[in-house]
Amino acid sequence: MIRVCLVDDQNLVRQGIRSLLELSDDIRVVAEAADGRQAVELIPEVKPDVVLMDMRMPVMSGLEALQALSKAGALPPTIILTTFDDDQLVLAGIRAGARGYLLKDVSLDQLVSAIQAVAAGGSLVQPAVTQRLLSGLEHMHNEFVSLDRPDPLTERETEILRLMAGGFSNKEIANSLGVAEGTVKNHVSNILSKLGVRDRTRAVLKAFELKLV
């Protein structure tokens, strides 16, 4: 069972998402917060498997909550949920530790798949939004820690990076390639090192920026 925490200042939105997720057999909403401050207090206590985080909220924004939880080492796998086409805010959220983002009009199947992906260690940087994200990346390059000229990847590392870009977890990648999960973990570590980034989501963004995938 994947335990989820909803963070959104709109009660109707939380009710709607909860109602949708109740249709899934393997996901359960275990906590809700109406602003970032509540989230920062609640999440370390509840320890959910996945957080769905709105970005624009009163008292404390989703971005501020992400930053606070990340600084405290208490940030679970988090998906940014937004109705806003605000790429700069999304990028800031990813820099703060979010695994990716979805629009609030996402379908149940897409939402469930996204939750399952990040709970399993995957990321959620979808090609449909990547070009807009990368246009923002150009203006934020100095703030986005990575290598300008990363070491070249091997064919297998590039193959794994493409699967990472699809949101697949290490276990799913291992099953797809017919190798041990530990082998995939080693490749992922090498990929992060070569690209000069600290997590999978940044690796995928960097890969799109450099047209590696």
N, C-alpha and C positions, 0 to 999 in steps of 0.2 A: 504494500500500500504506500503510495506517494503522498506525503503530508504537505499541504500547501497553505501558505499564508497570503491573504489578499490585502493589499495596501492601496486604498483609493478613497478620496474625500467624498465621493458621491455614493450615497447609500444604495441608490437604484442600480448603479453599475456593479457594486459588490454583490447585491442580491442576484442580479442577472448572471454574473460569472459563476457564483455559487450554484445557482440552479442548473446551469449548463454542466458544471463539473460533477454534480450529483448523478448525472446520467452515465458517468464513467464508473466502471467497477473497481478500478485500481487507483483512483485519486480521491482524496478526502480533504476538504477545507477544514483546517484545525484552528485557524485564528484569522482575525480581521483587524485592520487598523485604519483609522480615518485620516491620519496625517503622518508625516515622517517622524515626528517625535514619538508618537505612540508606537510606530514600527521599531524604532531604535530601542525602546524599552521592552517591547513584547517579543521580538524575534530571538534575542539571546535566551529568553526563558523557555519559549516554545520549541526552539530548534527545529523549524520546518525543513523539509527536504528541498523545497522550491519556494521562492517568493515571486509573486506577481506584483510589480511596483509601478504605480502611477508616478509621473514625474512632476506634474504641476499640482501642488497641494498647499493649503494654508499652514501656518505655524512653522512647519519645516518641509521643504520640498523633497521629492523623491531623490534628487541628486544629492542633497545634503545628507539624507538618510543613508544612501549608498556609501558616501564618503565616510560617515561616522562609523557605520558597521564594519566597513573595510579596515579602517584604522584600528578598530578594536579587535580585529581578527574574528569577527562574529557574523560575516556575511555569507549566507547560504547561496547556492546557485540561484541567480535572480534574472527574471525576464522583465524588461521594461514594457509596460503596457501604456499606450498613448493614443489619443485621437489627433494629436498634433503632428504636422509634417515638419518637425523641428529637428533637422539633422545635427545641428551643433549640440543640442541638448542630448540627443541619443549618443553621439560620440563622447560627450563628457561623461555620460552614464557608463559607457563601456570602459572608458579610462578608469572610472571609479570601481570597476569590478563586475558590472553586469555581463551576463553571458550572451545578450542579444536583445532584440526588441520585436514586438508585435503590435499591430494596430488593434484597437478595441473591437473593431467589426469583424475580427477573425472568426472563422467557423469553429464549431466544437471539435471537429477532427483535427484541424490545424493547431488548436490550443492544446488538446490532449497530447498530440505528437510533440509539440514544443516542450511541454512539461516533462514528458518521458525522456526526451533527448537530453535536456540539461540535467535532469536527475541522474542520468546514466553517465554524466561527465562530458556530454557534447556541448557544442555552442550553436548559436542561432543567428548567423549572419547570412541572410538570404540574398541571392543575386538580384532580386527585384528591387532592393533598396540600396544595393552596394554602390552604384554609380553616384547617387546623391550623397551617400556617406563619404565617398572618396573625394568628391568636390569640396566637402567640408574639411576633409583631412588635409588638403593642400594648405588651407589657411591656419591649421592647427598643428602643422608639422613639428614645430619646435617643442610642443607640449606632448606629443605622442612619441614615447621612447621606443626607438627601433634603430636599426642600422640602415644608413643610406645605401650602402653597397654590401648586402649580405653575402655570405659564402654560398656558392652554388649548391643546390640540393641534388641528391642522387635521384635516379628514376623512381626508386621505391619511395623515397621521401616525398617526391612530388605527387605520386599516386596517393599516398596517405594524406597529404595536405588537401588534395581535391576531395577526399572523403570527409575530412574534417570540415571543409567548406560546406558540405552537404548536411552538417549537423550530426554526423554519426559519432557514437561513443567509441572508446578504444576497443571494447568488447565486440561491437558490431563491425568495426574495421577488421579486427582479427578474424572474425568469422568469415567476412567477405573475402579476405586474402588467403585464408587457410593457414594462418600462423598463430603463434601463441600471443596472448594479450600482453605479456611482458615484453615481447619483441616490439609490439606496436608502441608501448610506453617508451621504450628506448628510442625508437624512431622519432616520436613526438618530442622528446627531450632534445634530440639533435636538431630537429626543425626549429624549435624555439631558440636554441642557442645560435644557430646559423642566421636566423632572421633578426636576432637581437631583441626579442620581445619576451614578455614574462608569462603570457598565458595563451590558450588556444584561440580565443576570440580575436586578440590582437594579431596572432599569426595569420588568421584567415583574412583579416582586413589588409594586412601587409601583403599577403599573397595576391589579392585583387589589385592592390595599388601597383605592384610590380608586374602584373599580368602573368603571374606564375600559374594561375588557374583560370 
